[in-house]
Amino acid sequence: MRTAFCALALLVATTTLAPIARAAPATYRLDPAKSTLSFGFTQAGARNKGRFDKFDVNWVFDAAQSQPTRLDVAVQVGSIDTGDKDRDSTLRGTDLFNVAKFPQAHFSATAFRRTDATHYEAAGKLTIRDVTRDLRVPFTFSAAEAGAGNMTGQVLIKRLEFGVGQGEWKSTEWVGDEVAVSFALHLIAAPAR
């Protein structure tokens, strides 16, 4: 009887102390064909739109905690397209994005706040033209088909805070300071290693 009791006690102890297996956070990659990164701005009093055609996203989401843990977005600024070749050339030039010297813009976040089942806020840093500023980005993330998810959101940034506007382009008389950046991303879980 004593032997049986000791065996039972040992079984309970080892079961209690054994680590509980938990799924690792999933890493998601961008599906470029189903994703958009666009922006709206004011020029000469009229609203205009544009987009970036080349960008990448790395997204890590802990499903067990319903919480993201990392978001990295890299944008190839030279892929800008506003539907006007002359304007796009000016935007790529030294007084605005200066893509020859600063080809990439980058946003990175490791702090997140969940506001409801699908709404979050990312607190991170945005770098444009080698100028880095804190930025909070509200967004939604929801599951799509198995192993995929959709992320959408919009955030306002001020171009002059990042030096996008040198010389005559520092004036907001013709081009407004505020730029509304919108994104609709389709993300696919990367295969587990």
SULFENHU-V950427 format. One record per residue. N is the residue number from 0. RES is the residue in one small letter. SS is DSSP state (@ for helix, = for strand, . for the rest). PHI is phi in degrees with one decimal (none if undefined). OMEGA is omega as a letter, one per 30 degrees, with the letter a starting at -180 (NA if undefined). Layout:
BEGIN
n res ss phi omega
N RES SS PHI OMEGA
N RES SS PHI OMEGA
END
This chain:
BEGIN
n res ss phi omega
0 m . none a
1 r @ -64.2 l
2 t @ -62.4 l
3 a @ -64.4 l
4 f @ -63.6 l
5 c @ -63.3 l
6 a @ -64.6 l
7 l @ -65.6 l
8 a @ -62.4 l
9 l @ -65.7 l
10 l @ -62.9 l
11 v @ -63.2 a
12 a @ -64.2 a
13 t @ -70.7 l
14 t @ -67.1 a
15 t @ -67.7 a
16 l @ -85.3 a
17 a . -66.2 l
18 p . -65.4 l
19 i . -85.1 a
20 a . -67.9 a
21 r . -137.6 a
22 a . -62.1 l
23 a . -71.6 l
24 p . -55.4 a
25 a = -90.6 l
26 t = -98.3 a
27 y = -114.0 l
28 r = -117.5 a
29 l = -73.5 l
30 d . -100.8 a
31 p @ -60.2 a
32 a @ -66.9 a
33 k @ -115.7 a
34 s . -128.5 l
35 t = -135.8 l
36 l = -131.8 a
37 s = -126.7 l
38 f = -152.0 l
39 g = -123.6 a
40 f = -149.3 l
41 t = -106.8 l
42 q = -133.0 a
43 a . 53.1 l
44 g . 80.4 a
45 a = -107.6 l
46 r = -77.9 l
47 n = -130.3 l
48 k = -127.7 l
49 g = -153.9 l
50 r = -152.4 l
51 f = -111.5 a
52 d . -89.0 a
53 k . -124.6 l
54 f = -157.8 a
55 d = -136.7 a
56 v = -133.7 l
57 n = -121.6 a
58 w = -130.9 l
59 v = -116.8 a
60 f = -130.8 l
61 d = -94.4 a
62 a . -64.3 a
63 a . -63.1 l
64 q . -100.8 a
65 s . 50.2 a
66 q = -141.6 l
67 p = -72.5 l
68 t = -123.5 l
69 r = -158.4 l
70 l = -141.5 l
71 d = -128.9 l
72 v = -127.5 l
73 a = -118.8 a
74 v = -117.1 l
75 q = -81.8 a
76 v @ -64.0 l
77 g @ -64.9 l
78 s @ -85.6 a
79 i = -61.7 l
80 d = -145.4 l
81 t . -110.7 a
82 g . 83.4 l
83 d . -137.9 a
84 k @ -61.0 l
85 d @ -65.1 l
86 r @ -65.1 l
87 d @ -62.6 l
88 s @ -63.6 l
89 t @ -64.7 l
90 l @ -62.8 l
91 r @ -78.0 a
92 g . -72.8 a
93 t . -63.9 a
94 d . -80.7 a
95 l . -116.4 a
96 f . -76.6 a
97 n . 49.4 a
98 v . -66.0 l
99 a . -63.7 a
100 k . -96.7 a
101 f . -127.6 a
102 p . -71.2 a
103 q = -131.2 l
104 a = -105.8 a
105 h = -144.1 l
106 f = -122.7 l
107 s = -136.4 l
108 a = -137.2 l
109 t = -128.4 l
110 a = -118.1 a
111 f = -136.0 l
112 r = -125.9 l
113 r = -94.5 a
114 t . -103.7 l
115 d . -161.2 a
116 a . -58.3 a
117 t . -125.7 a
118 h = -105.0 a
119 y = -139.6 l
120 e = -135.8 l
121 a = -99.6 l
122 a = -108.4 a
123 g = -151.2 a
124 k = -128.0 l
125 l = -107.9 l
126 t = -119.4 l
127 i = -135.0 a
128 r . 54.3 l
129 d . 67.0 l
130 v = -108.3 a
131 t = -113.2 l
132 r = -133.0 l
133 d = -68.1 a
134 l = -148.5 l
135 r = -105.9 a
136 v = -121.7 l
137 p = -79.8 a
138 f = -159.4 l
139 t = -112.5 l
140 f = -138.7 l
141 s = -141.0 l
142 a = -67.8 l
143 a . -107.0 l
144 e . -68.8 a
145 a . -54.5 l
146 g . 76.9 a
147 a = -145.1 l
148 g = -153.4 l
149 n = -119.5 l
150 m = -123.1 l
151 t = -135.4 l
152 g = 175.9 l
153 q = -149.9 l
154 v = -145.9 l
155 l = -94.6 l
156 i = -127.5 l
157 k = -109.2 a
158 r @ -60.1 a
159 l @ -68.7 l
160 e @ -65.3 a
161 f @ -106.8 l
162 g . 77.0 l
163 v . -82.8 a
164 g . 142.7 l
165 q . -111.0 l
166 g @ 58.3 a
167 e @ -64.3 a
168 w @ -80.1 l
169 k @ -71.3 l
170 s . -71.2 l
171 t . -100.3 a
172 e . -63.7 a
173 w . -104.5 a
174 v = -124.6 a
175 g . -66.4 a
176 d . -78.5 a
177 e = -79.8 l
178 v = -127.4 l
179 a = -94.2 a
180 v = -98.5 a
181 s = -121.1 l
182 f = -142.4 l
183 a = -136.2 a
184 l = -114.5 l
185 h = -105.8 a
186 l = -116.4 a
187 i = -120.1 l
188 a = -63.3 l
189 a . -73.4 l
190 p . -59.0 l
191 a . -66.2 l
192 r . -93.2 NA
END
